[in-house]
Structures are given as C-alpha cells and as structure tokens.
C-alpha cells in the first residue's frame, strides 16, 4: 500500500466526526502499524497478472500478520462507511 494512500486514510480517519475517539485511536494505531510494515517492504512491483498473483500468495504466506492487520483495517473502515 503506497504511503500516500496511508496518509490519506489517516487524514480521513482523523477528520471523522461521527466516530468515537476510541475507534479513531484504534484505527490510527492500525494504520501506523501498516505504515511501519510498508516502509520495511522492498517496493518491488510485479509486471504481469500471473506474477502479481504469485507475489500475493507469497506475501500472504510470508507476512500473515500484516495480511490479517490489513484485513482488520479494511473491515473497520468498511464498517464505518469509508
């Protein structure tokens, strides 16, 4: 996930008026974890759809906690309408 996308998500979560502070803090904490993980990645981009599928499968195996964290963030954002 590009860092600029994470920044936009962080700004959107911070600006939410109808979400309790505890939920905002939880989301911002998860986004901070994603940012740290994203910075650690090498940034190599796959060139074909087959390579992308293979890369995703490999990533899910090698980084199960990050995949789970990303899924949690996505679900929390979806649940609040983002």
ABEGO torsion letter per residue (X at the ends): XBAAAAAAAAAAAAABAABBAAAAAAAAAAAAAAAAAAAABAGBBBABAAAAAAAAAAAAAABAAAAAAAAAAAAAAAAAGX
